[in-house]
């Protein structure tokens, strides 16, 4: 036995099993275990505050516990093309990714499947995650929301908006407004403002939504394209109210801006941990998913941002004032509607074309 094997118990054990011929399966299992001790997994995340939070709460502690190096990598918001390229070439820059439900559908529909099934539905660490936060190819990692946000100083001494109908009401709620220059969320907001009940939102009535957007189009001062733009407008007071991803007003509030969030009629979606098909580190990825699904660890994320934790038990460990601002809080979920990923998968191209034509009118 060489010095490397002598000083490495897992390697020594694996070689002994292989040499004595005690079960081919047992030998293979121990060899896999030995290789795992020097594994590294790379995970696509959203960067920014998410990367900082995940590094502190998930990545470093996971490495300390398992010896498996864990690194986060920022990428495009929907890195579908990148994942397809990695799987097709078997050149894995990442081993797993935090991606949305529409992305998971796009990567698993049709003849080629680009994600591995996680097979963790019955694992003790994962099975308490509610079914609506799960899919065969994704384990719910974070709930995100689109909300109405407004500057409190702009509504001092008068009624503030509390619904999309209020946002559309230029007469009773005057002020500078901004909407996202994209059909996602914007058409849902227009539909609810027009009186469509949340339960009947999908399939979207595009004619009705665009007709209602016609009514507010002259009153929209900014059509925004990025979250950074939203946050700057809220901080500077360039607009009085807007539709936005909730993380942006939360960040503005944390920096001292006089901003309030309306959870009524929020639109919520889900990001999940997903394993790239064929990665040699698939089992290590499963171990990470189980590790990160621990309720106490999820709760610790709220030390960095009001995270949309997917384990209900996590709220036992989150301060009540913080929990109230988490997208997955029962009150916020109850007052919102889930974005229909299947609808947008099937209709994205046609609806986007109509919306873009409308914008140019």
WOLINLIN-V353793 format. One record per backbone hydrogen bond with DSSP energy under -1.0 kcal/mol. NH is the residue of the N-H (numbers start at 1). CO is the residue of the C=O. E is the energy in kcal/mol with one decimal. If there is no record, write none. Layout:
nh	co	e
NH	CO	E
NH	CO	E
This chain:
nh	co	e
6	2	-2.4
7	3	-2.1
8	5	-1.0
12	8	-2.9
13	9	-2.6
14	10	-2.2
15	11	-2.6
16	12	-2.0
17	13	-2.4
18	14	-2.4
19	15	-2.8
20	16	-2.1
22	17	-1.3
23	21	-2.0
27	23	-2.2
28	24	-2.4
29	25	-2.4
30	26	-2.3
31	27	-2.3
32	28	-2.3
33	29	-2.1
34	30	-2.5
35	31	-2.4
36	32	-1.9
38	35	-1.6
39	36	-1.5
41	69	-2.8
43	71	-3.1
44	96	-2.3
45	73	-2.0
50	47	-1.3
52	48	-2.0
53	49	-2.6
54	50	-3.0
55	51	-2.5
56	52	-1.8
57	53	-2.7
58	54	-2.4
59	54	-2.8
60	55	-2.2
62	58	-2.4
63	59	-2.2
64	60	-2.5
65	61	-2.0
66	62	-2.6
67	63	-2.6
69	39	-1.9
71	41	-2.4
73	43	-2.8
80	78	-2.1
83	79	-2.1
84	80	-2.4
85	81	-2.2
86	82	-2.3
87	83	-2.4
88	84	-2.5
89	85	-2.2
90	86	-1.3
91	86	-1.1
95	42	-3.1
96	42	-1.6
97	274	-2.7
98	44	-2.3
99	272	-2.3
101	270	-1.2
104	100	-2.1
105	101	-2.3
106	102	-2.5
107	103	-1.7
108	105	-1.1
109	105	-1.1
114	107	-3.1
116	275	-2.7
118	136	-1.7
123	120	-1.6
126	123	-1.7
127	123	-2.9
129	126	-2.4
133	130	-2.1
134	131	-1.9
135	138	-2.1
139	273	-1.8
140	133	-1.6
141	271	-2.9
142	271	-2.0
143	308	-1.7
144	269	-2.1
146	267	-2.5
147	244	-3.1
148	262	-1.1
149	242	-2.7
150	260	-2.0
151	240	-2.4
152	258	-2.2
158	155	-2.0
167	163	-1.8
168	164	-1.9
170	168	-1.4
173	169	-1.6
178	241	-1.0
179	222	-1.8
181	224	-2.8
182	180	-1.9
186	184	-2.2
187	183	-2.2
189	185	-2.9
190	186	-2.2
191	187	-2.0
192	188	-2.4
193	189	-2.5
194	190	-1.6
195	192	-1.4
196	191	-2.3
200	197	-1.4
201	198	-1.4
206	204	-1.2
209	205	-2.5
210	206	-2.8
211	207	-2.2
212	208	-2.0
213	209	-2.0
214	210	-1.8
217	213	-1.9
219	216	-1.8
220	217	-1.4
221	177	-1.6
222	177	-1.4
224	179	-2.1
230	226	-1.6
231	227	-2.5
232	228	-2.0
233	229	-2.2
234	230	-2.3
235	231	-2.1
236	232	-2.5
237	233	-1.5
238	233	-1.2
240	176	-2.1
241	176	-1.7
242	149	-2.4
243	178	-1.4
244	147	-2.6
246	145	-2.8
248	245	-1.8
250	246	-2.0
251	247	-1.9
252	248	-2.2
253	249	-2.8
254	250	-2.2
255	251	-1.3
256	253	-2.0
257	252	-2.6
259	257	-1.9
260	150	-2.7
262	148	-3.0
265	335	-2.4
266	263	-1.8
267	146	-2.2
268	337	-2.1
269	144	-2.6
271	142	-3.0
272	99	-3.2
273	139	-2.8
274	97	-2.3
276	95	-2.2
277	114	-2.4
279	276	-1.7
282	279	-1.3
285	281	-2.2
286	282	-2.0
287	283	-2.0
288	284	-2.0
289	285	-2.5
290	286	-2.3
291	287	-2.2
292	288	-3.0
294	291	-1.2
298	294	-2.5
299	295	-2.5
300	296	-1.6
301	298	-1.4
302	299	-1.6
303	300	-1.7
304	301	-2.5
305	301	-1.7
307	305	-2.4
309	307	-1.6
314	311	-1.8
315	312	-1.4
316	313	-1.9
317	314	-2.0
323	319	-3.1
324	320	-1.8
325	322	-1.7
326	323	-2.1
329	326	-2.1
333	329	-2.7
334	330	-2.5
335	331	-1.4
336	333	-1.3
337	266	-2.2
339	268	-2.9
341	339	-1.2
344	340	-1.8
345	341	-2.1
346	342	-2.1
347	343	-1.8
348	344	-1.6
351	347	-2.6
352	348	-2.6
353	349	-1.9
354	350	-1.9
355	351	-2.7
356	352	-2.6
357	353	-1.9
358	354	-2.1
359	355	-2.5
360	356	-1.5
361	358	-1.3
